[in-house]
Amino acid sequence: MPDVLDQDPFVIKQGDTGPSYTAVLTDAGSYVDLTAATSVKFIMRGAGKADPDAPDVSGAMGKAKTKIPDPDNPEAEIEVWVLTYDWAEGDLDLPAGEYNVEFEVTWASGKVESFPADEELEYLTLKLLEDLG
């Protein structure tokens, strides 16, 4: 699995279905505990999208706990929630370019929270490269 903490921008080519998009959510510098999340939705839209009829990509993400090196203590590990979006056939049959990515978490309370939610980082970035084949 690629380094889930260092994938912005995520780069992939048109029409590909791998690798999966993976992410670890943070909020105010802390890892988000997704234990009480009932669902997480992946949402991708063209950066600066002017055409409201242009297709978006969205779908449910898988979530699982995994251990990663502790950024504050490289000799230790911490447990975090890793989100995974597996591309469906046709998801990336889009024009090459930059796309904004966000995640919508639905909590057991029914409340919805979007990530990232930061003035400096409004969205994550996906760069879709032209496929030559």
Residue, then its C-alpha position, 0 to 999 in steps of 0.5 A: m500500500p502506498d504511503v497513505l499520508d503522502q498522496d496529495p496530489f494523487v496521480i493516476k491515468q485515464g481509464d485506470t482502475g488501480p491503484s485504489y485511492t486511500a486516505v487517513l483523515t485528520d482534523a486539527g492535526s489529529y487523526v480522526d477516529l471513525t469508530a462511530a462513522t456509519s459511512v464514508k463517501f468519496i467525492m471527486r469533481g473537476a477543479g473549477k468545474a463550470d459545467p454542472d452537467a459534467p460527471d462527478v465520481s462518488g461512492a462508498m469508501g471502505k474503512a479499516k484500522t491499520k498500524i502506521p509509524d507514529p510521526d512523533n516517535p518513529e520507533a513506535e506505531i499507532e492505529v489509524w483508520v484507513l479509507t479506501y475507494d476502489w475505482a469502478e470501470g468507467d470512473l476515470d473515463l474523464p478529461a485529463g486534468e485536476y480534480n478536487v476530492e473530499f470525503e463525507v462522513t456520516w456519524a451514528s448521530g446522523k450528522v454529516e461532516s466533510f473532510p478536509a475542512d481547513e481554510e488552507l486545504e479546502y480539498l485534496t487534489l487528484k491529477l488525472l493524466e492522459d492515457l496514451g494507449 
